[in-house]
Amino acid sequence: MKILAVNGSPRGEKGNTDRILQPFLEGAREAGGETETIYLKDQKINHCTGCFTCWTRTPGVCVHKDDMPALLEKMKAADVLVYATPLYIFTVTGLMKNFMDRVIPLLKPSIIKRGDQYIHPMRHEGIWPKRVILISNCGFPERHHFAGLVETFRIFTSGPDLDLSAAILCAAGELLKVPEAQDSIRWYLEASRRAGRELAEYGHITPETQEILERRLIDPEVYSSFANTHWESYDVQEPQPEKAVESAGAGTLSPPLPLPPMGKGMPDTFRELISGQAAAFNAAAAGNLCADIQFIVGGQEPGNYLLRIADGQCTAHQGTVPAPALTITTPSEIWLKIARGELSGQTAFMQGLYRTEGDFGLLLRMNELFSKKSSSAQ
């Protein structure tokens, strides 16, 4: 089985679409499939001008002298065509649209009726039909945003010469590039690999694998919070370190909490956890960082706590400040489980067991900033 994958992402190999596509193709190769990936960003493909010369003066041959004729030959030789595109305004990218427009030389101009519809028949009889696989990802957290894209390909393959065999549609696709999320989404990439293997082995993707690929990666509300924090960070001007400490000084803070005794081990209470994190502070990793990390704690031990990082030190407090760099809202028992190593911080975040607001990058540095085992909360 020859599988030709066409990646229409402007980011090419670095895009989220390719992070789904390549495991799929790896699986196909494991089952004996022959695969090739074309990155449209690296091809010279001119716009279709609608001149129809490829139907009249030079049947099957376009007026443009670019890379498209060679791609048409690859399409003719393939058994399966994989269209891989991120979702751009609810459809394909401009690169992919150009490519799809330029497939016209493979069609004949006559309109004939096959079944209950009128179509343009394909040239080069004997090499059709071909299976089509659609792979896409989007930045929205819900799958219904793919409806327009799926309808485009449903119509595109409605004739007898192309069959839309499967669609792998990944909502919340931005998670695919987040290093800290890889353990939590490994199951999805493995399902993509399994889908490719099944296609090459059985000629289709099994319903069981398709069902896995349709599961969501993350709770939509959690993902939206993550995405909003990312975009809001572009509007925030970095304060001077000394001003950050001054602005954080207002509020209802207690004096610094006492550090836990040496050799205390795992914390039994949230108060012990916070003071333990201050004791585990890694000044070398922090550098000149000045930031307040606010904890809004519910669950079994409700309360408000703060970790203040300034001048190469970290102190723990009870209370609140008006403008913390990062706010973590969590049940006390969840953060305790994370600190004790009983629960992955990344997994807990993906499942919406705690919420954050503010500098998400600071959250990702928690392991680095508080490096002792008893305080590795994220």
VOGU-3710 file (C-alpha; in Angstrom, 3 decimals, decimal comma):
1> mkilavngsp> 0,000/0,000/0,000  1,403/3,370/-1,071  0,388/6,252/1,175  1,001/9,835/0,094  0,604/12,385/2,891  0,242/16,064/1,997  0,894/18,394/4,929  -0,636/21,836/4,365  0,599/23,467/7,559  2,747/26,601/7,092
11> rgekgntdri> 4,813/25,274/10,022  5,577/21,998/8,272  7,515/19,529/10,405  7,284/21,865/13,413  3,478/22,103/13,382  0,966/20,328/15,568  -0,578/18,643/12,534  2,671/16,794/11,862  2,717/15,598/15,477  -0,399/13,575/14,639
21> lqpflegare> 0,531/12,711/11,061  3,952/11,195/11,679  2,832/8,618/14,306  0,047/7,662/11,878  2,575/7,080/9,093  4,942/5,242/11,450  2,127/2,831/12,264  1,437/2,316/8,560  5,091/1,489/7,932  5,059/-0,985/10,824
31> aggetetiyl> 2,362/-2,883/8,912  4,285/-2,818/5,633  2,925/0,407/4,146  5,079/2,629/1,955  4,754/6,290/2,950  5,874/9,691/1,724  5,190/13,129/3,177  4,979/16,258/1,044  5,247/19,562/2,932  3,426/22,157/0,871
41> kdqkinhctg> 5,349/24,996/2,494  8,431/23,719/0,650  6,689/23,478/-2,741  6,177/26,123/-5,397  2,477/25,915/-6,239  0,914/28,835/-8,087  -2,730/29,818/-7,761  -5,190/28,271/-10,182  -6,259/31,058/-12,572  -9,398/29,277/-13,807
51> cftcwtrtpg> -8,213/29,397/-17,428  -9,177/25,737/-18,038  -6,243/25,275/-20,427  -5,698/21,902/-18,712  -9,149/20,891/-20,064  -8,910/22,431/-23,550  -5,604/23,195/-25,260  -3,355/20,858/-23,218  -5,634/18,218/-21,637  -4,287/17,137/-18,250
61> vcvhkddmpa> -1,436/19,660/-18,310  -1,527/22,987/-16,432  -0,084/26,220/-17,832  1,960/26,772/-14,664  5,507/25,465/-14,666  5,936/24,765/-10,977  6,068/21,768/-8,599  2,456/20,682/-9,015  2,834/18,356/-12,044  5,277/16,162/-10,099
71> llekmkaadv> 2,854/16,056/-7,162  0,033/14,982/-9,464  2,164/12,058/-10,606  2,709/11,044/-6,977  -1,035/11,248/-6,361  -1,714/9,017/-9,351  0,710/6,385/-8,009  -0,678/6,360/-4,450  -3,321/4,043/-3,013  -4,147/6,333/-0,096
81> lvyatplyif> -4,100/10,138/0,039  -3,698/11,755/3,466  -4,724/15,400/3,634  -3,171/16,861/6,783  -4,071/20,455/7,606  -4,551/22,598/10,693  -7,957/24,251/10,907  -7,785/27,778/9,474  -11,074/29,726/9,742  -12,981/26,423/9,962
91> tvtglmknfm> -11,465/24,924/6,798  -8,096/24,123/5,186  -5,045/26,377/5,093  -4,336/28,568/2,079  -1,488/26,227/1,109  -3,831/23,251/1,100  -6,542/25,125/-0,806  -4,047/26,035/-3,532  -3,034/22,386/-3,768  -6,633/21,156/-3,941
101> drvipllkps> -7,512/23,721/-6,610  -4,614/22,552/-8,753  -5,847/18,942/-8,824  -8,192/19,923/-11,714  -5,871/18,454/-14,422  -6,718/15,021/-13,004  -10,380/15,598/-13,910  -12,144/15,583/-17,270  -14,340/18,565/-18,196  -17,422/16,512/-19,076
111> iikrgdqyih> -20,242/16,243/-16,568  -21,701/12,780/-16,199  -24,219/11,205/-13,885  -23,056/8,431/-11,618  -25,550/7,131/-9,141  -27,682/10,030/-7,973  -25,218/12,854/-8,660  -23,447/14,620/-11,496  -19,656/14,700/-11,397  -16,523/15,346/-13,427
121> pmrhegiwpk> -14,978/11,923/-14,123  -11,307/11,335/-13,390  -8,653/11,014/-16,067  -6,357/7,996/-16,185  -8,900/5,244/-15,699  -7,629/2,241/-13,797  -5,855/4,107/-10,981  -9,053/4,985/-9,124  -10,677/4,826/-6,585  -8,388/6,012/-3,790
131> rvilisncgf> -8,928/6,182/-0,065  -8,693/9,622/1,551  -7,709/10,210/5,181  -8,233/13,649/6,743  -5,995/14,683/9,648  -6,477/18,035/11,355  -6,030/19,853/14,644  -7,370/23,145/15,939  -6,835/25,575/18,791  -10,429/25,303/19,991
141> perhhfaglv> -11,185/22,771/22,744  -14,271/21,217/21,098  -14,665/18,970/18,032  -17,718/20,691/16,553  -15,429/23,401/15,144  -14,336/20,873/12,499  -17,857/20,659/11,009  -17,103/22,917/8,020  -13,834/21,127/7,251  -15,473/17,699/7,379
151> etfriftsgp> -18,286/18,878/5,112  -15,726/20,166/2,598  -14,058/16,765/2,429  -17,370/14,922/2,426  -18,330/16,774/-0,773  -14,766/16,582/-2,143  -14,909/12,770/-1,915  -18,599/12,294/-2,752  -17,871/10,843/-6,193  -17,020/7,179/-6,694
161> dldlsaailc> -13,314/7,781/-7,324  -12,445/9,061/-3,821  -13,542/7,608/-0,495  -13,237/9,553/2,780  -12,214/6,524/4,825  -11,463/8,276/8,124  -11,013/11,655/9,808  -8,622/12,176/12,724  -9,624/15,500/14,272  -7,775/16,744/17,337
171> aagellkvpe> -9,327/19,606/19,304  -7,097/21,510/21,772  -4,221/20,731/19,430  -1,914/23,296/21,025  -1,279/20,736/23,775  0,575/18,602/21,243  3,574/20,960/21,371  3,681/21,470/25,157  6,559/19,358/26,552  4,968/19,149/29,995
181> aqdsirwyle> 1,784/17,652/28,494  3,404/14,796/26,593  2,883/12,141/29,271  -0,782/13,086/29,536  -1,479/12,843/25,789  0,738/9,884/24,924  -2,371/7,695/24,607  -3,635/9,893/21,752  -0,439/9,697/19,724  -0,354/5,941/20,252
191> asrragrela> -3,927/5,744/18,946  -2,831/7,664/15,845  -0,019/5,171/15,326  -2,475/2,296/15,754  -4,802/3,909/13,186  -2,019/3,991/10,594  -1,131/0,393/11,332  -4,754/-0,677/10,934  -5,131/1,211/7,665  -2,137/-0,560/6,137
201> eyghitpetq> -3,112/-3,928/7,580  -6,915/-3,980/7,190  -7,607/-1,173/4,752  -9,551/0,806/7,359  -9,365/2,169/10,915  -11,283/0,077/13,424  -14,233/1,638/15,297  -12,437/1,020/18,596  -9,423/3,093/17,547  -11,625/5,782/16,013
211> eilerrlidp> -13,521/6,061/19,309  -10,248/6,663/21,182  -9,222/9,349/18,689  -12,507/11,162/19,294  -11,944/11,502/23,041  -10,982/14,966/24,227  -7,458/15,674/25,386  -8,443/18,054/28,179  -11,447/19,613/29,858  -12,495/22,594/27,661
221> evyssfanth> -12,665/25,024/30,588  -9,174/24,091/31,756  -7,811/24,403/28,226  -9,477/27,784/27,731  -7,885/29,041/30,940  -4,497/27,797/29,743  -4,923/29,422/26,308  -6,156/32,741/27,709  -3,240/32,917/30,102  -0,859/32,422/27,195
231> wesydvqepq> -2,353/35,184/25,056  -2,795/37,614/27,933  0,906/37,280/28,686  1,686/39,210/25,483  -0,090/42,277/26,869  1,711/42,277/30,225  4,812/44,435/30,493  7,476/42,945/32,689  7,792/45,040/35,887  11,154/45,942/37,328
241> pekavesaga> 12,118/43,423/40,048  12,183/45,997/42,853  8,785/47,355/41,844  7,328/43,863/41,778  8,307/43,382/45,401  6,904/46,745/46,386  3,555/46,177/44,667  3,289/42,764/46,253  3,749/44,177/49,701  0,157/45,348/50,154
251> gtlspplplp> -2,458/42,884/51,352  -3,186/40,800/54,406  0,004/38,785/54,751  1,178/37,164/57,955  4,832/37,275/58,952  6,866/34,517/57,290  5,814/31,054/58,404  8,498/29,083/60,264  10,359/26,548/58,170  9,736/22,883/58,952
261> pmgkgmpdtf> 12,281/21,072/61,120  15,131/19,299/59,343  14,265/15,771/58,292  10,518/16,333/58,654  9,762/14,265/55,531  6,490/14,491/53,638  4,047/17,201/54,764  0,936/16,243/56,724  -0,912/19,547/56,288  -1,131/22,241/53,638
271> relisgqaaa> 0,545/24,731/55,993  3,496/22,345/56,327  3,561/21,911/52,559  3,831/25,660/51,907  6,567/26,191/54,482  8,318/23,110/53,067  8,258/24,617/49,601  9,909/27,761/50,923  12,589/25,582/52,534  13,132/23,725/49,242
281> fnaaaagnlc> 13,544/26,927/47,223  16,285/26,705/44,586  17,809/30,185/44,492  20,180/29,308/41,650  17,289/28,274/39,425  15,319/31,414/40,303  18,077/33,861/39,398  16,714/37,413/39,754  13,077/36,297/39,705  10,728/38,345/41,888
291> adiqfivggq> 7,185/36,985/42,056  4,307/36,178/44,380  2,572/32,800/44,013  -0,872/32,919/45,592  -2,691/29,777/46,744  -6,463/29,897/47,176  -7,078/26,677/49,056  -10,328/24,797/49,495  -11,151/21,228/50,394  -10,241/19,817/53,779
301> epgnyllria> -7,922/22,677/54,839  -9,342/25,903/53,375  -7,256/29,066/53,561  -5,096/31,542/51,665  -1,324/31,127/51,388  1,484/32,828/49,505  5,006/32,029/48,380  7,038/35,226/47,920  10,200/35,047/45,817  12,492/38,077/46,092
311> dgqctahqgt> 16,198/38,833/46,459  17,201/35,202/46,000  14,976/33,982/48,842  11,530/32,485/49,273  9,228/32,963/52,238  5,831/31,397/52,957  2,907/33,408/54,337  -0,747/33,147/55,153  -3,003/35,745/53,484  -3,394/37,402/50,107
321> vpapaltitt> -1,833/40,101/47,912  -3,674/42,211/45,306  -1,613/41,333/42,214  0,204/37,981/42,421  2,161/36,756/39,416  0,402/33,380/39,600  -2,729/32,273/41,435  -3,348/28,562/42,034  -6,821/27,570/43,187  -6,759/24,039/44,544
331> pseiwlkiar> -8,279/21,694/47,124  -5,695/21,166/49,843  -5,740/17,388/49,407  -4,922/17,654/45,678  -1,802/19,766/46,170  -0,715/17,522/49,024  -0,985/14,456/46,784  1,067/16,245/44,122  3,722/17,243/46,668  3,945/13,687/48,020
341> gelsgqtafm> 4,365/12,261/44,530  1,008/10,475/44,679  -0,416/12,444/41,747  1,206/13,995/38,685  0,879/17,774/38,678  0,478/17,788/34,895  -2,212/15,112/35,015  -4,085/16,949/37,766  -4,015/20,155/35,721  -5,241/18,399/32,562
351> qglyrtegdf> -8,104/16,880/34,530  -9,103/20,239/35,970  -8,371/19,241/39,572  -6,836/22,660/40,176  -6,973/25,978/38,284  -4,458/28,707/37,577  -4,547/32,355/36,629  -1,633/34,546/35,645  1,856/33,501/34,533  1,470/29,929/33,285
361> glllrmnelf> 5,203/29,790/32,581  5,817/30,235/36,312  3,644/27,186/36,985  5,775/25,161/34,586  8,879/26,169/36,569  7,606/24,893/39,922  9,709/21,713/39,839  12,761/23,770/38,991  12,143/26,454/41,625  11,265/24,072/44,448
371> skksssaq> 13,577/21,209/43,750  13,422/19,035/46,843  11,336/15,900/46,475  8,935/16,850/49,246  7,979/20,036/47,423  7,836/19,050/43,738  4,283/20,238/43,268  4,262/20,623/39,492
//
